[in-house]
């Protein structure tokens, strides 16, 4: 178990160093993050629209 944890930690450190030193990889990671944020925003907007069309939240019902 200790070897696994040590290998995982070493891999994470080496991976982070590789990404930090590679402009192409860094750009790829940033592109992936932006795509994820865009998809997440669309998902949240979709859920909020569905929630508002279903009658709103409990707080909105209490105010009316």
C-alpha positions as CSV (number, residue, x, y, z in Angstrom):
1,X,0.0,0.0,0.0
2,X,2.9,2.4,0.8
3,X,4.4,1.7,-2.6
4,X,1.1,2.5,-4.3
5,X,0.7,5.8,-2.4
6,X,4.4,6.8,-3.1
7,X,4.0,6.0,-6.8
8,X,0.8,7.9,-7.0
9,X,2.3,10.9,-5.3
10,X,5.4,10.8,-7.5
11,X,3.2,10.5,-10.6
12,X,1.1,13.5,-9.5
13,X,4.3,15.6,-9.0
14,X,5.8,14.5,-12.3
15,X,2.5,15.1,-14.1
16,X,2.2,18.6,-12.6
17,X,5.8,19.4,-13.6
18,X,5.2,18.2,-17.1
19,X,2.1,20.3,-17.5
20,X,3.7,23.3,-16.0
21,X,6.7,23.1,-18.3
22,X,4.7,22.4,-21.5
23,X,2.9,25.2,-23.2
24,X,1.0,22.9,-25.5
25,X,-0.2,20.7,-22.6
26,X,-1.1,23.7,-20.6
27,X,-3.2,25.1,-23.4
28,X,-4.9,21.7,-23.8
29,X,-5.7,21.6,-20.1
30,X,-7.0,25.2,-20.2
31,X,-9.2,24.4,-23.2
32,X,-10.6,21.3,-21.4
33,X,-11.4,23.5,-18.3
34,X,-13.2,26.1,-20.4
35,X,-15.2,23.4,-22.2
36,X,-16.1,21.9,-18.9
37,X,-17.2,25.3,-17.5
38,X,-19.3,25.9,-20.6
39,X,-21.0,22.6,-20.3
40,X,-21.6,23.0,-16.6
41,X,-23.1,26.5,-17.1
42,X,-25.4,25.1,-19.7
43,X,-26.4,22.3,-17.4
44,X,-27.1,24.6,-14.5
45,X,-29.1,27.0,-16.8
46,X,-31.2,24.0,-18.0
47,X,-31.9,22.8,-14.5
48,X,-32.8,26.3,-13.3
49,X,-35.2,26.7,-16.3
50,X,-36.8,23.4,-15.5
51,X,-37.1,24.3,-11.9
52,X,-38.7,27.7,-12.6
53,X,-41.1,26.2,-15.1
54,X,-42.1,23.5,-12.5
55,X,-43.3,26.2,-10.1
56,X,-40.1,27.5,-8.5
57,X,-38.5,26.7,-5.2
58,X,-40.2,26.3,-1.8
59,X,-39.1,29.9,-0.9
60,X,-41.0,31.3,-3.9
61,X,-44.1,29.4,-3.0
62,X,-43.9,30.7,0.6
63,X,-43.7,34.3,-0.6
64,X,-46.8,34.0,-2.8
